[in-house]
Amino acid sequence: MPAKIAVLLTNLGTPDQLERASVKRFLKEFLSDPLVVRLPRIFWLPLLYGIILPLRSGKTLQSYSRVWSEAGSPLMAYSNKQRDALQKKLFEQAHVELAMRYGNPSYQSVLRLLRDAGVEKLVVLPLYPQYSVTTTATSYKHLKNTLNQLEYAPALEFIGYYPDHPVYIEALAESIREHWQQGQRHLLMSFHGLPQANVDRGDPYQVQCEKTAKLLAAELGLGESDWSIGYQSRFGKQTWIQPYTSDVLHRLVERGIKAVDVVCPGFSSDCLETLDEIEVEYRSEFLELGGEDFSYIPALNDRDAHIEMMRSLVQPYISDEESADAG
């Protein structure tokens, strides 16, 4: 391991095993985060422990069972591939590690490893293209708290978002063009949803999603009628940012659009929300509405263009360190 610099990739996380207890532990940690569910703890926690976890853990387990493989959950499998591929690109310039905000590998275990190895500079890349308090900010807060607990103070660079990064937009466009070699259809860009109250408090997530969508549409040369945007993965009864992906699919069928391609530019890896919610649930809904052809375009995962984008994001912080040493 290089003595000085490490790159830390981080994502949301996933259950360790395909069993209800593991799913329940993961959901408990995730939904207990006050930056994810911003309700008074005195009301939320009894509801979470008494009703939501007992009911949702079983349903979520069924969803995971549809996408699980020998390599585990798709998010973990692709995240490991991303880490290994970025390590090959960076070679000996920096050591690359992976940590999950919830579950394993934990920030605690990975940062302890880096501390004990003598790493002096840490470049952190959360794999959330669009910033949100519920993803990027909680990752930063947890990172700082863990560093304090470990009494570890490396020089820190935190890359908070990249919704308009040219290499990211081009990587997305390249994957879509490849898919369209078999024929171009209406493109629906579906992003993870967020409670409207979060945006009203100033969370820039929706603005950044719309920026990504418009830049991607422009890169692909699409007219306004050629593409749509929607938000998925609603939870609870509160109002979430709109339009909802489900409603968009309804309107497309009403317009006479019977064939649709769906891409999820906010997900850096395929996961439960893409492979089950989109590929299974929304596909079924679209066909039941009268649609005829529904195709999901995979996330960037470990595509070379995606790994090259990661390299381009972290390289300036590594190169600066190398230049300083040379001086």
N, C-alpha and C positions, 0 to 999 in steps of 0.2 A: 504493500500500500504506500503510495506517495506520502511523504511525511507532512506536507503542508496543506494541500487543497483537496476538498471533497465536494462533490455535487450530490445534493440530496433531492431525489424525485419524491413527490408525495401526492397521494390521492385519498379518496374518501375512506376506503376500506371495505371489508367483506367478512362474512363468517369464515371461521377456520375449517369447519367441517359441515357436511350435509346432514345435519341433525338438528332437531328442534332446540335443544339446549344451547347450541352454538349460535343459532340464528337469534335466539332470545337475548343472549349476552350482547351480541353485536347491536341489535336494535335498542337495547337498554342504554348502552353507552352513547349511541348516536342521538337518540331522542331525548336523552337527559341533558344534552348540551344546551345551555341557555341562549346561545347565539343561533341555534337551529330552530328551536321552538321558543319564541319570545313571549311566553305567558307566565303569570305569577307562579312560582314554584309551589306555593301552598295549594293551588288548584290543579296544576298540571301533573305533578308527580303522583298523587293518588290515582288520578285518571290513567296515567301511563302504566303504573304497576298493577292496578286493580282490573283494568278493562282492556286497554290497548295491547299490552304485551301478551297476555294470554290468548287474545283473539288473533292478533296480527302475526304472531310468530308462526303459527300453523299455516296460515295462508302464504306468508312469505317463503316458508320452507317449500311449499308446493311449487312456487314460482322458480326458486333456485333449482329444484329438481329437474326442471325442464331445460336448464342451460348449463348445468354442472357437467364437468368432464373429468377425465383421469388427472388432469392438471389442476383440478379444483375449480373455483369460480372463474369465469372469464376475465373479470377485472384483475384478479391476482395473476392469472396466467399471462395476460398481455402486459401487465406492469413489470413482471419479471423479465419478459422479452425486451421491453423498452429499456430497462436498466442495463441489460447485457449488451444491447445494440449500441447504446450511447457510450458505454465503457469502451467498446471497440473503436468508436470514432475518436474519442478523446485519448485513447491509448494510455500513455504514461503521464499525460498532463494533469490528470486529476482522478481520484478514486470516485466511483459512482455507487451510491447506495439508494435504497428504497425504504420509505416508511409510510405507514398508513395513519391517517388522523384517528380512526377508530379501529380497534382490533390489532392485528399483527401483520407485519413487523411493526412494533410500537416505536414511537419517537424515543421513549426511554431507552430501549435496548439498542437502537441504532446510534443514538447520540453518545451513549456510554462507550460503544465500540470505537467511534471516531475520536472521542476524547482520549481513550486509553492508547489509541494508535498515534497520538500526537498531532492530529490535524489542527492546523492553525487558522485556516480560512474555510468557511462553509458557504457554498452557493446553493440556495434553496429554490427549487422550481416546482411550485404546486401546479399540477396538470389540470387547471381550470382556466380555460382561455378567457372567460369573462369573470370579472371580480364580483364576489358577493360576500357580505358579512357571514352568510351561512356556510361558506366554503373556505375562501381565501383568508378572511379575517380570523376565523376560529383556528385555522391552521397556524397562522402567525402567533396568535395568543398562546396556543398550546406549545408551540416551539419555544417561545421565550420563557414560559413557565418551566418547561422541562430543562432548558439550559440552566436556569437559576437553581433548580433542584439538584442538578448534577455539579453545580459550581464550575461550569464550563463556559468560557467566554471567548470563543473564536471570533475572528473578524467575520461579519455576517453580511451577506448580500441576499436579499429576498426579492424574487421576481414576481410581482403581484398579479399581473394579467398581460394578455397579448391578443386582444380581440381583433386588432387590425394589422397584426404583424404580416408583412408581405409574403414571407415564406409559409406561414400558416395558411393564409388565404389561397396561395397557389397550390399547396399540398391538398387542401380540400377540393379545389377545382380539378386537379389532376385525377383524384379518385373518382369524381363524378363523371368526368369525360371518359374515363375507362369504362365505367358502367354504361354510359350512353353509346358505346360502340354497338350495342344491341338495339339501339333506338332510344330517342329522347322523349320523355314524357314530362308532365307537370311536376315541378320540384317543390316539395314541402319540406321546409327547414323546421324541425321540431327541437326546441330547447327545453331543458328542465324548468319547471315552473317555480314560482316564488310567491308567497303571500303579498297581496297588494299593499298591505300595511308596511312591509319592509321597504318597498319602493317609495312609499309616501314619506318614510323616515329618512330618505336620501340614499338608499342603496342604489348604486349605478348599474346594477346587473342588467336590467331590461334595456337601457340605453346602449350598453355594450353588445348585447345580443343583436339588437337591431342594426348596429354598426357592422357587425360581422356579416349579417344576412345581406345587407345592401352591397357591401364590398364583394361578397361571393357572387351575388347575382350579376354585378357589373363585370367581374372577371370572366363569368361564363357567357356574357353577352345576352342576358335574359331581359325580356320586356316585363312590364308590371303584371301582365296576365299570365306569365309563364311560371311564376313561383308564388309561394305563400309562406307565412311564418306562423308557428303555433307554439304553445307551451303545454307541456305534459306533466304527469306525476303529481297531480293535486292530492292533498291530504287534508282531511277535516272539512268543516262546513264553511270556513271563512272564504272570502273572495280572494282569488289568486289573479296574477297578471294574465291578461287576455290578448289575443284570442286563444281559447283552449284548442289544443290539437284535435280533440274529438269534434268540436264545433266546425273547425276548418274542413275536416273530412266530410261532414254533412253538407256544407255549402258547396264543396267541389262537386259532389254528386248531383246536387240541385242545379249546378251550372252545366251539367252534362259531361263533366270530366270523369271518365270511367277508368283511367289509368294514371297512377301516381307513383313517383319515386320519393322516398322519404330519407333524408339525411339528418343527422343529429350533430351539428357543429360544436355544441357545448360539451360533448363527451369525448375525451381523449382516448378512451378505451371502451370497447364493447363491454356491456355489463347487463345487469338485470333490467334496467330501464330501456335498453335498446333491444336486446335479444328476446325479452319476454313481453314487455309492455308494448313496444312498437311492433316487433316481428310477429308476435302471437295475438295480443289483444286488439291492437288497432287494425291489423290486417283483417281479423275476423269481423270487426265492426264495419270496416269499409266495404267488404264483400257483402255483408248482410244488408247494407244500405243500397246496394245495387251496383257498387263498383265491380270492375271486372279484372283489374290487374294492379296488384300492390307489390312494390318491391322496396326492400330496405337496403340502402347503400351503407356498407360497414363503416365503423369509425376508423380513424387513421391508424390506430393500434401501433404495430411495429413496422409500418411502411417506412421505407428508407427516407422518403421526403419528410415524414413526421419526425424521425430521429434527427435528420439534418436541421429541422427547425429548432429542436431542443438544443442541438449543438450551437446554432447561431445565437440563441438566447443566452447561453451560459459562457460562451467563448470570450466575450469582452472582459468578463470579470476574472477569468483565468489568465488571459493574455496580459491584463494590466499587472497582475502579480508577477508574471514572468518578466515583464519589462522593468518592473521595479527592482527585481533581483539582478537583472543584467546591469542596471545603472549603479 
